[in-house]
Amino acid sequence: MMIPTNNVQKFPLASNISNRNYIFYVNAPKAGAYYIKGVFASRDPRDLKFSTGDMSSNNVTIRQLSTENLTTLRTFDTFATTGATRDTTVSDRKTLTLVEGLNKIVVSGATENTGNAPNFGYLKFILNETQPETTNDSNPS
């Protein structure tokens, strides 16, 4: 029996290494606008772009996230208006519109200079329920 001396490893090669992303699914209990909260690590300032499709519409881009190393974690929150978790978004868009049920989510690094997939974890999608309640009381006593 002949044992190979060269064990060549073959793996899928990325066709576009300048634009790497993650794809996962979120099961939304209700249709609506959802804020995004999560944890990330990045040595260099980078963007995180969340989308439900082809990245050209219904997306939220969080700008210039950085922890200055890969061992420190930081939280971002598109709902926050002040404090350490407040982050700048493109066009001040803070929410991603989801339908009830399964939603495909695509996350890209959105920063052209690195070509690496984003480093994030513990994502939470929070429904924006700030619609005012209405009552049927036309003649309160």
C-alpha positions in Angstrom: 0.0 0.0 0.0 1.4 3.4 -1.0 0.9 6.3 1.4 0.7 9.7 -0.2 3.5 12.0 0.8 1.7 15.1 -0.2 -1.8 15.6 1.2 -3.1 18.5 -0.8 -5.9 20.3 0.9 -8.7 21.6 -1.4 -11.3 24.0 -0.2 -13.8 26.4 -1.7 -12.1 29.5 -3.0 -13.9 32.8 -2.7 -14.5 34.3 -6.1 -14.6 37.9 -4.8 -12.2 38.2 -1.8 -12.7 42.0 -1.6 -16.3 41.6 -0.5 -16.8 38.9 2.2 -20.0 38.6 4.2 -22.1 36.5 6.5 -25.6 35.3 5.8 -28.0 34.1 8.5 -31.7 34.1 9.2 -33.7 35.9 11.8 -37.2 34.8 12.8 -39.1 38.0 13.5 -42.2 37.7 15.7 -43.8 40.8 14.0 -43.3 42.8 10.8 -41.7 46.2 11.4 -38.6 48.2 11.9 -35.9 46.6 14.0 -32.9 48.2 15.8 -29.7 46.2 15.8 -27.5 45.7 18.8 -24.4 43.6 18.9 -20.8 43.1 20.0 -17.7 43.5 17.7 -13.9 43.6 17.6 -11.8 45.3 15.0 -8.2 46.6 15.0 -8.9 49.0 12.1 -11.9 51.3 11.8 -14.5 49.6 9.7 -18.2 49.7 8.8 -20.8 47.0 9.3 -23.5 46.9 6.7 -26.7 44.9 7.5 -29.2 44.2 4.7 -32.1 41.9 3.9 -31.1 41.4 0.3 -28.7 42.6 -2.3 -27.2 45.4 -0.1 -28.7 48.2 -2.3 -31.9 48.7 -0.4 -33.3 48.1 3.1 -29.9 48.3 4.8 -28.3 49.9 7.9 -24.5 50.7 7.8 -22.8 51.4 11.1 -19.8 53.6 10.5 -16.2 53.3 11.6 -16.4 50.7 14.4 -13.0 50.1 16.1 -11.7 48.5 19.3 -8.0 49.1 18.2 -7.2 45.4 18.7 -8.8 42.0 18.3 -8.9 41.1 22.0 -11.3 43.9 23.2 -15.0 43.7 22.6 -17.3 46.7 22.2 -21.1 47.0 22.0 -22.9 48.9 19.2 -26.6 49.8 19.4 -28.5 51.6 16.6 -31.2 52.5 19.1 -28.8 54.4 21.5 -28.8 58.2 21.1 -26.1 59.0 23.6 -23.3 57.1 25.5 -20.7 54.6 24.6 -22.9 52.4 22.4 -24.2 55.2 20.2 -22.8 54.9 16.7 -23.1 56.8 13.5 -25.0 55.3 10.6 -25.2 56.1 6.9 -28.1 58.6 6.2 -28.9 58.3 9.9 -30.8 55.1 9.2 -31.2 53.2 12.4 -33.6 50.3 11.6 -33.8 47.3 9.3 -37.3 46.5 8.0 -38.2 42.8 8.6 -41.3 40.8 7.7 -43.0 38.4 10.1 -41.3 35.1 10.0 -37.9 34.2 8.5 -35.7 37.0 7.1 -32.4 36.6 5.3 -29.8 38.9 6.8 -26.6 39.7 5.0 -23.7 41.4 6.9 -20.7 42.8 5.1 -17.6 44.6 6.4 -18.6 47.4 4.0 -15.1 48.9 4.2 -13.1 48.6 0.9 -9.6 48.7 2.4 -9.6 45.3 4.2 -11.6 42.7 2.3 -12.1 40.8 5.5 -15.4 39.5 6.9 -16.6 41.5 9.8 -15.9 40.4 13.4 -19.2 40.5 15.3 -21.2 38.4 17.7 -24.3 38.3 19.9 -26.7 40.2 17.6 -30.0 41.3 18.8 -32.8 42.7 16.7 -35.2 44.9 18.7 -38.6 45.8 17.3 -39.3 49.6 17.3 -42.7 49.8 19.1 -42.9 53.5 19.5 -46.2 53.9 17.7 -48.6 55.9 19.9 -51.5 53.9 21.3 -55.0 55.0 20.2 -58.2 54.7 22.2 -61.8 54.5 21.3 -62.9 57.0 24.0 -64.6 59.8 22.2 -66.3 61.2 25.2 -64.3 60.6 28.4 -66.2 61.3 31.6 
